[in-house]
Amino acid sequence: MTSQTALPGAAPPGDGDTADQAAPLDALLADAALGTFRRLTPDASAVKLAAALARRPHTTGRRLSSLAAELVRIGAGTSTLAPARGDRRFADPAWTGNTVLHRIVQSYLAAGQTADQLIRDARLGPRDERRVRFGAWNLIQAVSPSNLPLVNPPRPRPSSTPAASAWRAAA
């Protein structure tokens, strides 16, 4: 006779929820078997977005023209786009003090706003819109200038960080 002990909070052995408990593992194994290509291919929601925007060429063209006009204003230095007040990603004064970095941030913000407007213009169903917004938000956050080492303002030297100061004080 074997003794089976259940983990705290786990379903007792022999419970009918075994298939439900195994579902995440099955999904993980299926994902590993199919590879990352599946994650990079557009899903039905992205296809619906593309189709909806293709059905509204004037609206899509107007949004892209607005983006182009804003990029011209950014290049000329007359754009008023600025990060939200509480956006800590761009709290470093270099993002506003350095002309090139400031324009990179403004271009990023303009592209993000345009993506948001295009998703709204597509008039997708609630489920598809949520999925597309989630994907677009992740992509927009991933290409944020604050995440790109080549354009990120220089960090403080290690000797001037709080941890280094505490280390010197303790020595």
MINU-155137 format. One record per residue (C-alpha): residue number from 0; residue in three letters; x, z, y. Coordinates in steps of 0.001 Angstrom, whole numbers, plus 500000, padded with zeros to 6 digits. Example, Ala and Ser with C-alpha at 12.3 -4.5 7.8 and 13.67 -1.06 7.14 Angstrom:
<atoms>
i = 0 aa = Ala u = 512300 w = 507800 v = 495500
i = 1 aa = Ser u = 513670 w = 507140 v = 498940
</atoms>
This chain:
<atoms>
i = 0 aa = Met u = 500000 w = 500000 v = 500000
i = 1 aa = Thr u = 501456 w = 498990 v = 503337
i = 2 aa = Ser u = 500924 w = 500878 v = 506508
i = 3 aa = Gln u = 500214 w = 498855 v = 509644
i = 4 aa = Thr u = 500421 w = 500516 v = 513011
i = 5 aa = Ala u = 498958 w = 498929 v = 516082
i = 6 aa = Leu u = 500665 w = 499020 v = 519432
i = 7 aa = Pro u = 498868 w = 500997 v = 522117
i = 8 aa = Gly u = 496286 w = 498748 v = 523734
i = 9 aa = Ala u = 496580 w = 496102 v = 520994
i = 10 aa = Ala u = 493700 w = 495050 v = 518822
i = 11 aa = Pro u = 493659 w = 496743 v = 515417
i = 12 aa = Pro u = 494956 w = 494637 v = 512511
i = 13 aa = Gly u = 492314 w = 492443 v = 510949
i = 14 aa = Asp u = 490346 w = 492197 v = 514174
i = 15 aa = Gly u = 488710 w = 488801 v = 514853
i = 16 aa = Asp u = 490692 w = 488373 v = 518099
i = 17 aa = Thr u = 493864 w = 487225 v = 516331
i = 18 aa = Ala u = 493298 w = 483602 v = 517325
i = 19 aa = Asp u = 492756 w = 484635 v = 520944
i = 20 aa = Gln u = 495935 w = 486679 v = 520890
i = 21 aa = Ala u = 497923 w = 483766 v = 519469
i = 22 aa = Ala u = 496658 w = 481236 v = 522028
i = 23 aa = Pro u = 499399 w = 481898 v = 524627
i = 24 aa = Leu u = 502087 w = 481511 v = 521960
i = 25 aa = Asp u = 500480 w = 478280 v = 520765
i = 26 aa = Ala u = 500461 w = 476941 v = 524327
i = 27 aa = Leu u = 504109 w = 477889 v = 524782
i = 28 aa = Leu u = 505141 w = 476204 v = 521533
i = 29 aa = Ala u = 503092 w = 473075 v = 522309
i = 30 aa = Asp u = 504695 w = 472890 v = 525759
i = 31 aa = Ala u = 508155 w = 473159 v = 524219
i = 32 aa = Ala u = 507358 w = 470454 v = 521672
i = 33 aa = Leu u = 505970 w = 468009 v = 524233
i = 34 aa = Gly u = 508804 w = 468558 v = 526695
i = 35 aa = Thr u = 508874 w = 468778 v = 530451
i = 36 aa = Phe u = 507750 w = 465172 v = 530939
i = 37 aa = Arg u = 504147 w = 466286 v = 530522
i = 38 aa = Arg u = 504515 w = 468700 v = 533431
i = 39 aa = Leu u = 505796 w = 465935 v = 535690
i = 40 aa = Thr u = 503025 w = 463457 v = 534985
i = 41 aa = Pro u = 499981 w = 463577 v = 537240
i = 42 aa = Asp u = 496896 w = 465209 v = 535818
i = 43 aa = Ala u = 493301 w = 464109 v = 536304
i = 44 aa = Ser u = 492976 w = 466033 v = 539583
i = 45 aa = Ala u = 495966 w = 464256 v = 541108
i = 46 aa = Val u = 494574 w = 460902 v = 539973
i = 47 aa = Lys u = 491229 w = 461772 v = 541563
i = 48 aa = Leu u = 493033 w = 462625 v = 544812
i = 49 aa = Ala u = 494870 w = 459302 v = 544826
i = 50 aa = Ala u = 491659 w = 457405 v = 544044
i = 51 aa = Ala u = 489701 w = 459227 v = 546743
i = 52 aa = Leu u = 492377 w = 458511 v = 549351
i = 53 aa = Ala u = 492529 w = 454864 v = 548256
i = 54 aa = Arg u = 488745 w = 454614 v = 548793
i = 55 aa = Arg u = 489228 w = 455832 v = 552384
i = 56 aa = Pro u = 492079 w = 453646 v = 553654
i = 57 aa = His u = 491147 w = 454055 v = 557330
i = 58 aa = Thr u = 491122 w = 457839 v = 557125
i = 59 aa = Thr u = 494339 w = 457897 v = 555120
i = 60 aa = Gly u = 495983 w = 455448 v = 557518
i = 61 aa = Arg u = 494861 w = 457497 v = 560520
i = 62 aa = Arg u = 496371 w = 460668 v = 559023
i = 63 aa = Leu u = 499642 w = 458911 v = 558255
i = 64 aa = Ser u = 499694 w = 457391 v = 561753
i = 65 aa = Ser u = 499191 w = 460878 v = 563177
i = 66 aa = Leu u = 502130 w = 462096 v = 561105
i = 67 aa = Ala u = 504287 w = 459217 v = 562349
i = 68 aa = Ala u = 503314 w = 459987 v = 565964
i = 69 aa = Glu u = 504139 w = 463665 v = 565473
i = 70 aa = Leu u = 507502 w = 462758 v = 563953
i = 71 aa = Val u = 508243 w = 460640 v = 567040
i = 72 aa = Arg u = 507347 w = 463622 v = 569264
i = 73 aa = Ile u = 509600 w = 465825 v = 567136
i = 74 aa = Gly u = 512446 w = 463339 v = 567477
i = 75 aa = Ala u = 511933 w = 463192 v = 571234
i = 76 aa = Gly u = 511841 w = 466983 v = 571448
i = 77 aa = Thr u = 508311 w = 467190 v = 572862
i = 78 aa = Ser u = 506461 w = 468542 v = 569815
i = 79 aa = Thr u = 504871 w = 471975 v = 570086
i = 80 aa = Leu u = 504750 w = 472657 v = 566327
i = 81 aa = Ala u = 506134 w = 476062 v = 565435
i = 82 aa = Pro u = 506065 w = 478264 v = 562338
i = 83 aa = Ala u = 503384 w = 480932 v = 562132
i = 84 aa = Arg u = 504358 w = 484158 v = 563861
i = 85 aa = Gly u = 504719 w = 486122 v = 560620
i = 86 aa = Asp u = 506630 w = 483425 v = 558689
i = 87 aa = Arg u = 509798 w = 485287 v = 557675
i = 88 aa = Arg u = 511401 w = 482145 v = 556243
i = 89 aa = Phe u = 512174 w = 480990 v = 559768
i = 90 aa = Ala u = 512875 w = 484359 v = 561397
i = 91 aa = Asp u = 516571 w = 483568 v = 561884
i = 92 aa = Pro u = 517120 w = 482589 v = 565552
i = 93 aa = Ala u = 519108 w = 479550 v = 564390
i = 94 aa = Trp u = 515856 w = 477875 v = 563312
i = 95 aa = Thr u = 514741 w = 477739 v = 566952
i = 96 aa = Gly u = 518123 w = 477784 v = 568721
i = 97 aa = Asn u = 519691 w = 474864 v = 566868
i = 98 aa = Thr u = 518032 w = 471582 v = 567880
i = 99 aa = Val u = 518601 w = 469891 v = 564526
i = 100 aa = Leu u = 517291 w = 472851 v = 562496
i = 101 aa = His u = 514302 w = 473233 v = 564827
i = 102 aa = Arg u = 513366 w = 469586 v = 564336
i = 103 aa = Ile u = 513763 w = 469879 v = 560569
i = 104 aa = Val u = 511338 w = 472826 v = 560571
i = 105 aa = Gln u = 508886 w = 470944 v = 562772
i = 106 aa = Ser u = 509024 w = 467896 v = 560467
i = 107 aa = Tyr u = 508391 w = 470140 v = 557466
i = 108 aa = Leu u = 505387 w = 471734 v = 559199
i = 109 aa = Ala u = 503979 w = 468346 v = 560234
i = 110 aa = Ala u = 504243 w = 466994 v = 556683
i = 111 aa = Gly u = 502592 w = 470132 v = 555276
i = 112 aa = Gln u = 499703 w = 469882 v = 557724
i = 113 aa = Thr u = 499232 w = 466218 v = 556900
i = 114 aa = Ala u = 499152 w = 466960 v = 553166
i = 115 aa = Asp u = 496520 w = 469639 v = 553785
i = 116 aa = Gln u = 494425 w = 467245 v = 555873
i = 117 aa = Leu u = 494673 w = 464484 v = 553267
i = 118 aa = Ile u = 493498 w = 466841 v = 550526
i = 119 aa = Arg u = 490564 w = 467885 v = 552723
i = 120 aa = Asp u = 489768 w = 464227 v = 553500
i = 121 aa = Ala u = 489623 w = 463372 v = 549785
i = 122 aa = Arg u = 486500 w = 465547 v = 549380
i = 123 aa = Leu u = 487277 w = 466508 v = 545802
i = 124 aa = Gly u = 485168 w = 468879 v = 543774
i = 125 aa = Pro u = 486028 w = 472587 v = 544075
i = 126 aa = Arg u = 487997 w = 472723 v = 540814
i = 127 aa = Asp u = 490010 w = 469574 v = 541514
i = 128 aa = Glu u = 490663 w = 470611 v = 545103
i = 129 aa = Arg u = 491957 w = 474016 v = 543971
i = 130 aa = Arg u = 494265 w = 472387 v = 541438
i = 131 aa = Val u = 495575 w = 469806 v = 543900
i = 132 aa = Arg u = 496059 w = 472418 v = 546623
i = 133 aa = Phe u = 497951 w = 474635 v = 544190
i = 134 aa = Gly u = 500282 w = 471794 v = 543209
i = 135 aa = Ala u = 500750 w = 470634 v = 546788
i = 136 aa = Trp u = 501394 w = 474188 v = 547996
i = 137 aa = Asn u = 504060 w = 474673 v = 545317
i = 138 aa = Leu u = 505719 w = 471383 v = 546184
i = 139 aa = Ile u = 505611 w = 472071 v = 549927
i = 140 aa = Gln u = 507070 w = 475551 v = 549439
i = 141 aa = Ala u = 509788 w = 474155 v = 547167
i = 142 aa = Val u = 510986 w = 471686 v = 549810
i = 143 aa = Ser u = 510874 w = 474233 v = 552618
i = 144 aa = Pro u = 514041 w = 473959 v = 554734
i = 145 aa = Ser u = 514650 w = 477656 v = 554129
i = 146 aa = Asn u = 515062 w = 476849 v = 550413
i = 147 aa = Leu u = 517611 w = 474081 v = 550950
i = 148 aa = Pro u = 521177 w = 475416 v = 551117
i = 149 aa = Leu u = 522492 w = 472427 v = 553097
i = 150 aa = Val u = 520246 w = 473109 v = 556093
i = 151 aa = Asn u = 519828 w = 476878 v = 555814
i = 152 aa = Pro u = 521483 w = 478758 v = 558704
i = 153 aa = Pro u = 524671 w = 480621 v = 557775
i = 154 aa = Arg u = 524149 w = 484045 v = 556259
i = 155 aa = Pro u = 525875 w = 487148 v = 557611
i = 156 aa = Arg u = 529309 w = 487756 v = 556173
i = 157 aa = Pro u = 529337 w = 490185 v = 553249
i = 158 aa = Ser u = 531259 w = 492726 v = 555325
i = 159 aa = Ser u = 528335 w = 492983 v = 557758
i = 160 aa = Thr u = 525526 w = 493513 v = 555242
i = 161 aa = Pro u = 523860 w = 496918 v = 554900
i = 162 aa = Ala u = 525251 w = 497326 v = 551378
i = 163 aa = Ala u = 528820 w = 496658 v = 552558
i = 164 aa = Ser u = 528357 w = 499102 v = 555436
i = 165 aa = Ala u = 527109 w = 501779 v = 553044
i = 166 aa = Trp u = 530082 w = 501092 v = 550746
i = 167 aa = Arg u = 532548 w = 501499 v = 553651
i = 168 aa = Ala u = 530820 w = 504699 v = 554788
i = 169 aa = Ala u = 531049 w = 506181 v = 551291
i = 170 aa = Ala u = 534761 w = 505373 v = 550954
</atoms>
